Amino acid sequence: MTRQRWLWIVTAVMAWVCLVTSVADAAGVISKVGGGGTVTLSVFQRNADGTFSDITDTYLPTWAPPPATLQTVYIVVNGTGTPSLVPPTITAPSAGNPNPYLAETTTSKFPGNCTNFGTDPGPDFTFSTTTGLVSISGKTGYPLTANDCGGMAVLSVGTDKFIVPKDAGSAGNPTGIPNAVNAFGVALTPGGDPDGDGFSTFDETVRGFIIGGQHVRLNPTVKDLFVYLVRGQCGTSVLRPTGSFPVTGAGGLDANLNTLIQNAVPLPTPGIANLATTQVHFLGNSLSPSTPTVQTNEWIDYFSTFTLGGGTTETWTYCPTPNAGASCTGPTVVTASKTTPAAPSNDRVVTKNRVYGSADQKGLRITECATTSGTSPQGTGRYGVGAANGSDEAVVYTDRIRRTVNSTGTSRADIYYSTFQNSAWTPLNKQNSSTVTFQQARDFITSKIIQYTIAMEVGHTLMLIDQALLTSVPTFPHYAAGSGDNMDEGVQIVTSGTPSGIKFYLPSSFQSGSQGAFQLTAPAPTTIP
């Protein structure tokens, strides 16, 4: 072999080695926040097939309550040295220094596990250099396990310090906002609140919430609302009629209620892990067909029972301790009328473990009363209207709705329904066919009216009101039937006219063309039946 050919082969091999090295070193790296060494860190996840993927730039700690498996990722040192976890040096955040771990550059020990859930007081990460090690492209991967929905792990290699997940700030100047969530098109700061819903960016997006047992992060550019449905008060639950009652997806409770506070701009989808796609979030088992309970541990919940007396008399009973559930003993009646707001002040709080902000934020409770007395109203706001942080709760009288539907035009075999959308009624849709029984059609209509009534009472309780009406009609009555438009239009039932049959007209709960006339606010309460 000639000298020139040997040189060509050696050059080619060296070029291939350099290429392999450059590809390996092209992994994402965690920037240093302290020290002057030359090493960097990368974060990898194990795939289902046993391979590993670099997630340095997208990693966000996630956590969910048992039986969910804890999330474990692997830290790789690019260079020489063994990493170690810098333990927390601070007991807990304080009002004056909500995230001292950032200033001290130590691993976090945030309250609880998520913004609304858990009581874990320990470090937010577990790390090992001796057990659970893996090999990733010839390098050692050290397991890092998240014990919190969105903690901050600080790792050291020699004199160098690194924040995991990767911080959006420059080297040595962390912001507290991971790179992975800095993708909404607006400037984000941990204690900021771009959408004005009372939840800080950090608590919404970095930590997130447990909703229906799952870890969910919220969009910091749109308002969010938490709802819990309590079924089966005042008799047997009928929130789930005999026939089909859609809960999720198109036409379901989540889709219907989500339109209440939907922004005109579509929700951005930056690909963040567990990012919510809706703005209305059902806590606990609200969307589950399983056996209902009156309480959920996904907020501070004192509720015990609701009973309806004659006229407007209502009795709301609360447990003496929150989240007692079936073990509640010795409940205390704290209010015995519809107009006396005496619920525990921190009932319905969804930010008990918040890191930023000094004010509690609440969700809404909607209690189903399956009363057999009367025919109206079919839904009420407990104390009139106000912000979610007020003493407001709502009741939906589901059996009144069911009996109204079932007692209408019983001799007629055809059922039609139409919804008011975009300033016009949709064509009548026939719900009776060879595959749909008459009762199934009635159950379908019942479910639609229940959905609509829930949406309307949520809107009342949130003070989603037409600002023009505040000055022209201070008491804000429902619109007259037939006027059509916003969530205060009444459901119409017609048995005469063409085509023959029963015709149900249901307005959509919130019109896109009217969004500019609505705002989420809390002026002086007024009474809305």
N, C-alpha and C positions, 0 to 999 in steps of 0.2 A: 504494500500500500504506500502510495507516495506521501511525502511530507505534507503537501498541500491538502490531500484528502484527510489526513489525520487532523490537521488544523481545523478543517471544515466540520468534522464530526465533533471535536472538542468544543468548538464554538457553538454548535447547535445544541449539544447537551447542556452547556452552561446557560444558554438562552432559555432552554426548557426549564432548568432548575430555577432560574430567576423568575420565570413566568409562574411556576408553581408557588414560589415564595410570595410573589406579589399578590396572587389570588388569596393565599392563606392570610396574609396580613391586611387584606382589604376588608376584613370583618369590621362591623361597627365597634366603636370603642367608647368607653365612658371617660369623659374628661375629668382631669384632676381638679379637686377643690383645695388642695393643699399639698406641699412637698415639692421637691425639685428633681425627683427621679425621672427615669425614662420609660417605665413600664406603663401599660394601659390595661384596662379590663374590658372584656366582652361578655355578653349574656346570651346563653343558648337555651333552647327548649328541646326536650326529647319528643320526637314525632311518634305516631302510632306504629310505624314500621321499624322503630329502633334507631333511626337516623337522627341527626341533630340539625337544627336551624338557628341561624344567628338572628336574635330578636332584640339586639341592643337598642335600636332606635325606636322600637315599638312596644317594648315591655312595660306593662303596668301591673302592679300587684293586684291580684283578685282573691276573694275569699267568699265562701258561702258556708252556712251552718251545716253541721252533720245531718245526713250522712255524706255530704259532699266531700270529695278528696281535696286535701290542701294542695295548693299550687306550688310546685317546685321547679325552679330553673337552675341553671348551672353557670357558675362564674369561671371564666378562663382568664389566666394572667398572660398577657402578651409581653413576655420578657422573663426575668428571673425574680423569684420570690414567692412566698406563700401568703395568701390573703387571710385576714382575720376581721371579724365583725367588731366595730367600735360600739361598745354597749351604751345604752342610754345613761346619761348622767343627771337627768332631770326627772322628777317624779311625774309631773303632768303639766300641760299648758296652763297659762293663767290669762286673765282678761287683758293684762297689759303686755303680755308676751305670748301670743297664741301658739306660735310655732318655734319655741326656743331651740329645738333640735337643729333647725336650719342654721341659726347663729352659732351654735356650739359644734356643729358638724358631727353629731352623734346619731346613732340609730334611734328612730322614733319609738315612742310608747304612747300613741294616741289613745284617748279614752275609748273603751269598748272595742268593737270590731269594725263597725261601719257608722255612718252618720246617725242612723236611726236604730241601730241594733247592737246587742252584745254588751258584755260587762268585763271583757278580758282586760286586766290591768297591766299585763306583761309586755315585753318587747314585741314589736310588730314583725320580727323576723327570727327564724332559727337558721343557724349556719354551722356547717361542719367541715373540718379539714381531715377527718379520719374515717368517717363512715359515709356510705352512699356515693363515693367518688366514681366518676366515669371518665372514659378516654374519648376526647374529641379531637380528631385530626392529630393524634400524637401528643396532645396536651391534656393536662388534668382538669376535669370539670368538677368544681366544688358545689355541693347542693345548697341552695338558698331557698327557704320555704317561707311563704307569706302567712302570717297569722292575723292579718288585718286587710281590710278592703283596699287600702291605698297608702301603705306606710312608706317610710324612707329608710333604706338600709345604707349605712356608711361603712365602707370597707377600707382597710389600710393594707398597704404592701410596703414594708419598710417605713419611710417617712412620708410616703404619698397617701392621700386620702381620696376616696371616690364616692360619689352619691349614686345609688341605684334606686329607682330608675333614672335614666339619663336626664339631666336637668336642662331646661331651655336656656339657662344663663351661660355666661362666658366662664372660662376656667377661673376658678377662685372666687366667682361671684354668682352663686346659685340663686335662683328666683323662687324656688318652691313649686314651680310648675314644670312637670316633666315634658320633654320634647313631644311625646306621643299625644298629649292633649292640647298642644299649642297649635291647633289646626282649624280654628273656627272663623278666621278672618277678622278678628278683633283682638285688641291688646288685652291680655289676661294677666291679672295679678291674683295671688292666693286669696286675699280678703276682698277682692272686687265682686261686684254683682251686676254684670252688664245687662241682664234682663229685668232687674228690679223686682224679683220674686221673693227676696228675703233670704235666699240661700247663697252662700259665698261660692265663688268659682271652685275653690279647693274642696269644699264639702260636697258640692254637686258632682264635680267631674273627676277629681283625683281619688277621693274616698268612695263616693257613691252611697247607695242605699241597698238594703235587702228588701226586695219587693216580691211577694209570693214565694219566698224561700230562695230567690235567685239574686245574685249581685248585679245591680244595674247602675250605670253611670248616667248622669243627666246632661243635657245640652245647656251650656251656660248662657246661650243667646236667646232662649225662649223661656217663658214662664212655665212652671211646673205645678201640678196639683196632685195631692194624695187623697184617695177616697177609700173608705172601708164600708162595705155593705153588711149590715147585721140582719140576718134573716130569721124568720120564724117568731117574731114578737106578736103578741095579741092573737095567737092561734097558729095553726099549721102554716108553714112557709108555702107560698105560691109564687115566689119569685122565679121559680122554674116551672112553667106550666107543663101540662101533660104532653103537649106537642113540642115541636122543635123550637128551641129558644137560643139563638146564636149569642155567644158570649165574646169570642174573639174574632178578629178579621172583619171583612166587609159586612156591614149590617149588624155587628155585634155591639155589646155594651161599650167595649173599649173604643171602638170606632165612633160610636154616636157621641159619647161624652167627650172624646178628644176634640171634637169640633168646637167645643165651648170656648176654648182659649187659644185656638190655633192662630198663629201668626199668618199674615198675608204672604210672607216669604217662606218657601218650603224649608223644612228642616235640613240643615247641612248633614252630609254623611261622610265624615272624615275617616271612617274606618277604625274608630277607637273601640277597643275591646269592651263588650257589654253595653254599648251606648244605646240608650232608649230611643225608640222610633216614634213614641207618642209623648204627649205632654200631660196626660191624665194617667195616673198610676194606681192600680188597685192593690191595696195591701192585703196581706194574709191570704185567706181563702176566698176572697171576694169573687174571683172568677172561676172557682172550682166547684164542681157539682157534688163534692164530698159532703159529709155531714157537717152542717154549719155550726160554728161556735160564735159566741157573742163578743169575744175578745181576740186580739192579735198581739203578739209580742213585737210586731214591727213598728209600733209607736208606743207612747205611754198611754195605757188604756185602763180607765177606771170603770167603764160601763158594765152594768149588771143586767138590768131589765128595763123595759118600757111597757107601760100599760095605759090604756085609753079609757077615760071615764066619760060621763055625759057632757055634751056640749064641747067646750074647748079644754076641758080638764085633762091634763096629762101628768103622769107620774114617771119621773126619770130616777132610777135607782142606780147608785154607784157603789163599788166595793171600797172598803176603807183603805186598801192597798192596791196599787196598779198591777195589771197583768196577772191577776190571780186566777182567772179562768174558772174552771170547774171547782177549784179549791177555795173559791171565795166564800167566806163565812161572815156572818154578821153585817150584811150590807147596810149602808146608811142612806136613807132617803134624803136627798139634798135639795130637791125641788118638787113641788106638787102642782105646778101650774105651767101653762104654756108661756107665760110672760115673766117668769122669775128666773133669770139666768144665774144659777147657783152651782153649776158643775165645778169640780176641782179645777183650779186655775191652770194646771199643767196637763189636763186631759187632752189627748189628741196631739201631743207634741211629737214631731218627727225629726227633731234635731237635738236629741238629748246628748249625743256624743260629738257635737260640732266642734271643730277646731277654731274656726273664725266666726266672728259675730257675737254680739252680746244678747240678742233677743231670740226667744223661742219662736219657732215657726210651726204652725199646726196644719193638719189635714182636716178633711170633712168626714163626718159620720152620717150615713143614711140608714135609718132604721126602717125595716119593713114591718108594717102593721097589717096583718091579715084579718082585720076586723070584719065582722059580718053585719055591723050596724051602719045604717046610712048609705048614701050613694055618692056623697061629695063632702069635702073636697077629696080628690084622689091623691093629692100630695100637698105638703105644707113645709114652710121653713119654720123652725122652732121659735126663734125670737125675732122674726122679721128678717132683715138682711144685714150683712156686714162683711168684713174681710174674713178670711179663713181663720185668722187669729182671734176673732171675736167668740162670743158664746153661742155660736150658731151650729145647729144641727138640723137635719131634715127628716121627714117621715114620708114614706110612700105607702099608700093604702092599697096594696096589691089586690086584695080580694074584692074591693069595690070596683076596681078596673075589670077584673075577670067577670064579675056578676053583671056589670053593665054591658059588656060585649055579649055574654051568653043570653041576656034577656032581650036583646035587640033583634027584631025581625026573625023570630024563631021559625016562622013558617016558610021563610025564603031559603032557597038552596044555593044562591050565588052570593059570594062575598067579594067585593072589590076594595082596593085601597089605592090612595094616591098621596104623594108627598109634595110639599111646597118647596121648590128649589129654584134658586136663581130667578126669583121674582115671578115664578109661574108654577102652576100645578102640573105634575107629570101625568102622562096618560094613565087612565085607570088600569090597574093590574088585577086580573081575575085570579083569586086564590083557590078556586074550586075546580078540580079536574078528576079524571078517572083514577089518579093515583093519590089524591089528597081528599081525605074525608071532610065532611062539613065541620066536625069538631076540631080537626087538625087546622083547618083554615081559621077558625075562631081562636085557637091557641096561638097561631102565628100573629094575628092582629093583637091579641092580648099582650104578647111579648113586645111588640112594637110600641104599644102605648105605655107599658111599664118602662121601657127604655127611654121613651120621650119624657115621661114624667120625672124619672130620675135626673135626666139631663136638665130639665127645666128647674127643678129644685136646687140642683148644684149651682146653676146660674144665678138664681135668686140669692142663695146664701153667699156667693162670692161678690155680690154687688156688681154683677155684669149688667149694667143698665145703660139705656140710651141717654146720653148727656142732655139732649134737647128736652127730654121728659122731666129732668130734674127741675127745670125752671117752669115749664108749662103745666106739668101735672105732678106736684110734689108727692102725692101719695102713690104715684106710679101704678095704676091699675092694669090688669091684663088688657091686652088689645081686644077689641070686639071681635067676635067670631066672624070669619070671612075677610078680615082685613089683610091677613096673610103677611108674613115677613119674618119677624124675629121669634125668639124662644117663648114669648108670652102669648102667641097665638094659641087658641084653644083647639082641641081635637074635635072635629065635626063628624057626626054620624047621621047619614041620610038614608031613608028607606023608600023614598018616592023618586020619581024621575027616571030618566033613561041613562043607562040600561037598567032593567029591573033588577032588584037585589039590594043587598045592604052595601052602602058605600061609606068607607072610613077615610077621612081626609086628615092626614097628620102633617103639621108643619115640620120642617127640619129645625133643629134646635138653635142653629146659628147660621145666619146668611153671610157669605163672603162679602157681598156688596155692602153690608152694614157694619163691617168690622171697625171702620173708622169712627163710628158713633158710639163705640163701646170702650170701656176701660175697666181695669181691675183696680178698684178703689174702695175706700171705707168712709163715706160720709156718715152723717148722723143716721141711725137706723130708722127705717120706715116699715110699716106693716104691709106685708104682701101675703094674701091668702093662698 
